[in-house]
Amino acid sequence: MNSVYLSGNLTRDPEVRYLDTGKSVTNFTIAVNERGRDGKEYVSFIRCSSWDEAGIRLADQASRGTRVILEGRISQKKWTDKDGKVRDDVSVVVRTAYVVQKPATAMAESTPPDQIVGDDLPF
């Protein structure tokens, strides 16, 4: 099973792109904080994408600094660049996203947490 759950803050506003087929993909990055055994705080930057309606809703409801909880799957892609070097990329394809907390500048206009659902989950 390939499932991942993450909680973090958007590092920039989500970007929506439309493909020639009419499908949309929303790309964004979240910063996930974690405290190590040594007591120090570590940050991982995770690239994410969300397809169609779920991604559009996320872009409408969230901006840089927004705290989100995501459910999705890990995706790995490998390719050879123009110089012949093999590259690989790991990201998260988001199925469901919850807007948990908006940035302080938007808190005055905030509403209760919104659920953004991509697929019906079997559990």
Residue frames relative to the residue before (quaternion, step in Angstrom):
aa qw qx qy qz dx dy dz
M 1.0000 0.0000 0.0000 0.0000 0.00 0.00 0.00
N 0.1802 -0.7738 0.6027 0.0743 3.57 -0.97 0.89
S 0.2818 0.7439 -0.5509 0.2525 3.57 -0.10 1.33
V 0.0115 -0.7872 0.6164 -0.0151 3.53 -1.04 0.81
Y 0.1347 -0.7543 0.6391 0.0664 3.55 -1.14 0.78
L 0.0149 0.8106 -0.5822 0.0613 3.58 -0.77 1.04
S 0.1101 -0.7470 0.6497 0.0881 3.51 -1.26 0.54
G 0.2796 0.7599 -0.5474 0.2113 3.56 -0.79 0.99
N 0.5163 -0.6257 0.4898 0.3195 3.54 -1.36 -0.07
L 0.5088 -0.6291 0.4917 0.3219 3.56 -1.06 0.76
T 0.3481 -0.7555 0.5177 0.2001 3.58 -0.87 0.93
R 0.7717 0.0057 -0.0214 0.6356 3.59 1.28 -0.31
D 0.6704 -0.4756 0.3626 0.4391 3.58 -1.26 0.17
P 0.5155 -0.6303 0.4720 0.3379 3.61 -1.00 0.74
E 0.2448 -0.7654 0.5819 0.1251 3.58 -1.10 0.78
V 0.1970 -0.7802 0.5875 0.0858 3.57 -0.75 1.11
R 0.0367 -0.7729 0.6335 0.0031 3.57 -0.95 0.96
Y 0.2596 -0.7509 0.5876 0.1535 3.55 -1.15 0.65
L 0.3441 -0.7416 0.5458 0.1837 3.55 -0.88 0.99
D 0.6777 -0.4849 0.3565 0.4225 3.58 -1.26 0.29
T 0.6420 0.5409 -0.3127 0.4445 3.58 1.16 -0.60
G 0.5627 -0.5995 0.3890 0.4156 3.58 1.26 -0.26
K 0.5357 0.6044 -0.4116 0.4223 3.60 1.24 -0.23
S 0.2517 -0.7555 0.5823 0.1636 3.56 -1.18 0.56
V 0.0995 -0.7562 0.6430 0.0685 3.54 -1.23 0.59
T 0.1906 -0.7685 0.6052 0.0828 3.53 -0.96 0.97
N 0.1231 -0.7998 0.5865 0.0353 3.56 -0.72 1.10
F 0.1385 0.7684 -0.6136 0.1180 3.54 -1.07 0.83
T 0.2834 -0.7277 0.5975 0.1823 3.55 -1.33 0.27
I 0.1463 -0.7689 0.6137 0.1040 3.55 -1.08 0.75
A 0.3231 -0.6958 0.6070 0.2074 3.53 -1.25 0.60
V 0.1137 -0.7900 0.6020 0.0213 3.56 -0.72 1.15
N 0.2133 -0.7886 0.5685 0.0968 3.58 -0.65 1.14
E 0.0132 0.7831 -0.6199 0.0486 3.53 -1.07 0.83
R 0.3027 -0.7386 0.5733 0.1848 3.56 -1.00 0.83
G 0.3427 -0.7587 0.5263 0.1730 3.56 -0.81 1.07
R 0.6958 -0.4574 0.3506 0.4286 3.55 -1.32 0.13
D 0.6538 0.5165 -0.3048 0.4613 3.55 1.18 -0.56
G 0.5660 -0.6300 0.3615 0.3899 3.59 1.32 0.04
K 0.5632 0.5974 -0.3861 0.4205 3.57 1.27 -0.16
E 0.4167 -0.6840 0.5436 0.2510 3.53 -1.24 0.57
Y 0.1092 -0.7853 0.6088 0.0285 3.56 -0.92 0.98
V 0.2039 -0.7772 0.5869 0.1000 3.56 -1.09 0.76
S 0.1149 -0.7522 0.6455 0.0661 3.55 -1.02 0.90
F 0.2364 -0.7525 0.5998 0.1342 3.55 -0.99 0.88
I 0.0962 -0.8231 0.5594 -0.0178 3.55 -0.50 1.27
R 0.2874 -0.7479 0.5746 0.1668 3.57 -0.74 1.09
C 0.0709 -0.8082 0.5840 -0.0254 3.53 -0.95 0.97
S 0.0709 -0.7601 0.6409 0.0804 3.53 -1.32 0.40
S 0.0857 -0.7716 0.6294 0.0343 3.53 -1.16 0.65
W 0.3161 -0.7959 0.4972 0.1392 3.55 -0.81 1.04
D 0.8818 0.1288 -0.1047 0.4414 3.48 -1.36 0.59
E 0.8802 -0.0665 0.0363 0.4686 3.57 -1.11 -0.79
A 0.6464 0.5249 -0.3371 0.4395 3.61 0.90 -0.84
G 0.6706 0.4962 -0.2978 0.4641 3.59 0.96 -0.82
I 0.6400 0.5211 -0.3240 0.4624 3.57 0.99 -0.82
R 0.6596 0.5027 -0.3086 0.4658 3.59 0.95 -0.86
L 0.6278 0.5235 -0.3406 0.4645 3.57 1.00 -0.78
A 0.6597 0.5048 -0.3091 0.4630 3.60 0.92 -0.88
D 0.6578 0.5096 -0.3090 0.4605 3.61 1.06 -0.70
Q 0.7816 0.3839 -0.1713 0.4608 3.59 0.99 -0.86
A 0.7743 0.3184 -0.1596 0.5231 3.61 1.17 -0.42
S 0.0580 -0.7711 0.6336 0.0255 3.53 -1.22 0.60
R 0.7701 -0.3334 0.2516 0.4821 3.54 -1.32 0.01
G 0.7891 0.2987 -0.2370 0.4816 3.58 -0.90 0.96
T 0.5227 0.6401 -0.4156 0.3800 3.60 1.22 -0.30
R 0.3302 -0.7230 0.5737 0.1978 3.57 -0.99 0.90
V 0.0174 -0.8046 0.5922 -0.0398 3.55 -0.85 1.05
I 0.2225 -0.6953 0.6577 0.1857 3.51 -1.37 0.35
L 0.1113 -0.8225 0.5577 0.0042 3.56 -0.78 1.09
E 0.0943 -0.7303 0.6700 0.0942 3.53 -1.28 0.55
G 0.2566 0.7729 -0.5482 0.1904 3.55 -0.85 0.92
R 0.4847 -0.6312 0.5065 0.3316 3.53 -1.21 -0.57
I 0.4799 -0.6482 0.5090 0.3009 3.53 -1.19 0.58
S 0.0998 -0.7847 0.6113 0.0247 3.55 -0.98 0.91
Q 0.0783 -0.7821 0.6172 0.0349 3.57 -0.94 0.92
K 0.0706 -0.7827 0.6184 0.0093 3.53 -0.95 0.96
K 0.1064 -0.7689 0.6276 0.0598 3.55 -1.11 0.77
W 0.0935 0.7813 -0.6126 0.0743 3.55 -1.09 0.77
T 0.3917 -0.6738 0.5677 0.2650 3.53 -1.33 0.23
D 0.3458 -0.7591 0.5130 0.2026 3.57 -0.70 1.07
K 0.7389 -0.4430 0.2786 0.4244 3.58 -1.29 0.14
D 0.6687 0.4748 -0.2955 0.4900 3.60 1.24 -0.37
G 0.5696 -0.6254 0.3630 0.3906 3.58 1.31 0.09
K 0.5097 0.6396 -0.4206 0.3927 3.58 1.26 0.17
V 0.3949 -0.7104 0.5317 0.2383 3.58 -0.91 0.95
R 0.1030 -0.7888 0.6059 0.0076 3.55 -0.84 1.08
D 0.0415 -0.7814 0.6179 0.0765 3.54 -1.22 0.38
D 0.1738 -0.7779 0.6026 0.0381 3.50 -1.23 0.64
V 0.0935 -0.7648 0.6353 0.0518 3.56 -0.99 0.87
S 0.1079 0.7807 -0.6068 0.1033 3.56 -0.87 0.98
V 0.4375 -0.6617 0.5361 0.2886 3.55 -1.34 0.00
V 0.2221 -0.7250 0.6380 0.1342 3.54 -0.96 0.97
V 0.2658 -0.8181 0.4985 0.1079 3.56 -0.35 1.31
R 0.2279 -0.7605 0.5962 0.1191 3.55 -0.98 0.95
T 0.8007 0.0485 0.0156 0.5969 3.57 0.97 -0.89
A 0.0290 -0.7918 0.6101 -0.0010 3.56 -1.01 0.83
Y 0.1544 -0.7574 0.6290 0.0829 3.54 -1.11 0.80
V 0.2884 -0.7068 0.6157 0.1955 3.57 -0.92 0.90
V 0.1909 -0.8261 0.5263 0.0644 3.56 -0.48 1.25
Q 0.7978 -0.0967 0.1080 0.5852 3.55 0.85 -0.97
K 0.3218 -0.7474 0.5527 0.1796 3.53 -0.84 1.02
P 0.6547 -0.5152 0.3572 0.4224 3.61 -1.16 0.41
A 0.6851 -0.5108 0.3333 0.3983 3.57 -1.19 0.56
T 0.6445 0.5337 -0.3351 0.4330 3.62 1.00 -0.72
A 0.7322 0.3970 -0.2310 0.5029 3.59 1.14 -0.55
M 0.4316 0.7373 -0.4464 0.2663 3.61 1.24 -0.14
A 0.6087 0.5706 -0.3644 0.4136 3.61 1.02 -0.66
E 0.7371 0.3806 -0.2095 0.5176 3.58 1.11 -0.69
S 0.4161 0.7638 -0.4249 0.2509 3.59 1.32 -0.04
T 0.2078 -0.7269 0.6428 0.1236 3.49 -1.27 0.67
P 0.6970 -0.4323 0.3163 0.4767 3.63 -1.19 0.11
P 0.6779 -0.5004 0.3304 0.4253 3.61 -1.15 0.51
D 0.2719 -0.7685 0.5658 0.1241 3.54 -0.98 0.95
Q 0.2861 -0.7280 0.5924 0.1929 3.54 -1.08 0.71
I 0.1173 -0.7617 0.6352 0.0507 3.52 -0.97 0.93
V 0.0773 -0.8346 0.5454 0.0000 3.56 -0.36 1.22
G 0.2686 -0.7733 0.5585 0.1337 3.54 -0.89 1.01
D 0.7998 0.0282 0.0348 0.5986 3.56 0.78 -1.03
D 0.4900 -0.5823 0.5299 0.3741 3.54 -1.25 0.30
L 0.2831 -0.7826 0.5313 0.1584 3.54 -0.65 1.08
P 0.4754 -0.7046 0.4479 0.2775 3.60 -0.98 0.75
F 0.7389 0.3562 -0.2381 0.5200 3.62 1.19 0.08
